[in-house]
Amino acid sequence: MVGAGLAGLAAAVQLQRRGARVVLHEAAAQAGGRCRSYYDATLGATIDSGNHLMMSGNSATLNYLRAIGSADELTGPALPEFPFVDLATRARWTVRLSPGRLPWWIFDPNARVPNTGPGDYLSMLPLFFAKPGRSVAQTMRSNGPLWDRLLAPLFRAMLNVEPRDASAELAAAMVRETLIAGGLACRPLVARNGLSRAFVDPALRLLQHGGATIELGSRLDKLVFAADAIAGAKASVKPGVSAARVQALHFAERTISLDANHAVLLAVPPEVAQTLVPGLRAPTRFTATVSVYFAVEPPFGLPPVTGLVNGTAQWLFAFDGRLSATVYGAEDVIDTPADELAARVWAEVAQAANLPAAPRPAWQVVVDRHATFAALPDQETLRPGTRTRWNNLMLAGDWTATGLPATIEGAIRSGQQAADTLLNQPMER
């Protein structure tokens, strides 16, 4: 295993559960990749590298957490409800989905989006018949109350791009697994004690207990291929070993030779994978997130997740001892001075949470310039599959062809699928 982000951890856990011997290499000094927690001295608290909105229908995510023994680390409302605040008009509303698959909620004025009728929800139907390469705006109606007050905020958080420009295929996939799947699949969930305690630390403990070797600070410099037609290398091939395979892993301090029953699962960012795998196509555009954290206790009764309309940030998250708001598709604000951005976002948070605007509490701005690949039609076509032309080399990552945008669910699915694909095929052909 190369890479200990969520895709790599999910793959390692799956491989170990199926009886494989796992050696996990991670270039960084800590596991988790973009999904981790760390102590921030300014706030005097442990915060996450960014806010991630999950849903109760994220089956791979929940199965992974159950496997590593941390399913109770996710929290959210008991019912599939999404509270919203319009920061421009000060209007507030809550979208309350029906528990089952039948969308009875769209017929209830107190449950659906204000100023919409049942017929408005038919505007989503063309999304499910979208042709490859089409954007959301080219496929469905992308204006009006339903769009502004529900779909656009949801799409922005899930796709991390301007929703109208997003891939219609990816938007449809998210809607199928959330709104169309019914309320039981649509409870918003967050990691109550941080991403590391939910997704990373329990996985590392499980892997170590099961005999896995975990090497942090172990950067892979090169994959050595047994027969590399591109480079024209004349590498020697061990007797009985297929030529279309990875023969060795080249690290700074050593080279690890691979026997016939050894394989490599590469779960690294796309720009790293392209330096290691000849001819690999991968997404080339990425989008940012900006999360602003405030050291303030949430008011009693504030929901764990609140949608923000007509503001800089799109979603507000409440945790013990802190509030945080995230800007998705944040290219327009990543170069804003931190103090200016914190002041702007705090005004929105204070309004949404009914807190006094002054004094502003201690704050921290966390910018991830390459949070996700851009979920645009042209980038979707660049995502590679799990298999490569080398039979003992598999790819994993939320940027591979999962059918989902770059989410926690997509990362975990990709890792599990890569592990299963690897173990369900012979190492030699």
HELIX and SHEET records of a PDB file:
HELIX    1   1 LEU A    6  ARG A   17  1                                  12    
HELIX    2   2 SER A   59  ILE A   68  1                                  10    
HELIX    3   3 ALA A   71  GLU A   73  5                                   3    
HELIX    4   4 TRP A  104  PHE A  107  5                                   4    
HELIX    5   5 PRO A  118  PHE A  129  5                                  12    
HELIX    6   6 PRO A  145  LEU A  146  1                                   2    
HELIX    7   7 TRP A  147  LEU A  151  3                                   5    
HELIX    8   8 ALA A  152  LEU A  159  1                                   8    
HELIX    9   9 PRO A  163  ASP A  165  5                                   3    
HELIX   10  10 ALA A  168  GLU A  177  1                                  10    
HELIX   11  11 GLY A  183  ALA A  185  5                                   3    
HELIX   12  12 LEU A  195  LEU A  195  1                                   1    
HELIX   13  13 SER A  196  VAL A  200  3                                   5    
HELIX   14  14 ASP A  201  HIS A  209  1                                   9    
HELIX   15  15 PRO A  270  LEU A  276  1                                   7    
HELIX   16  16 ALA A  338  ALA A  353  1                                  16    
HELIX   17  17 PRO A  377  GLU A  380  1                                   4    
HELIX   18  18 ILE A  408  LEU A  423  1                                  16    
SHEET    1   A 2 VAL A  23  GLU A  26  0                                        
SHEET    2   A 2 THR A 213  LEU A 216  1                                        
SHEET    1   B 2 SER A  37  ASP A  40  0                                        
SHEET    2   B 2 ALA A  45  ASP A  48 -1                                        
SHEET    1   C 3 MET A  54  MET A  55  0                                        
SHEET    2   C 3 PRO A 188  ALA A 191 -1                                        
SHEET    3   C 3 LEU A  74  THR A  75 -1                                        
SHEET    1   D 7 ARG A  92  ARG A  96  0                                        
SHEET    2   D 7 GLU A  81  ASP A  86 -1                                        
SHEET    3   D 7 VAL A 305  VAL A 309  1                                        
SHEET    4   D 7 TRP A 315  PHE A 319 -1                                        
SHEET    5   D 7 ARG A 322  TYR A 328 -1                                        
SHEET    6   D 7 PHE A 286  PHE A 294 -1                                        
SHEET    7   D 7 TRP A 363  PHE A 373 -1                                        
SHEET    1   E 3 LEU A 220  PHE A 225  0                                        
SHEET    2   E 3 VAL A 246  PHE A 251 -1                                        
SHEET    3   E 3 THR A 255  SER A 257 -1                                        
SHEET    1   F 2 VAL A 264  LEU A 266  0                                        
SHEET    2   F 2 LEU A 393  LEU A 395  1                                        
END                                                                             
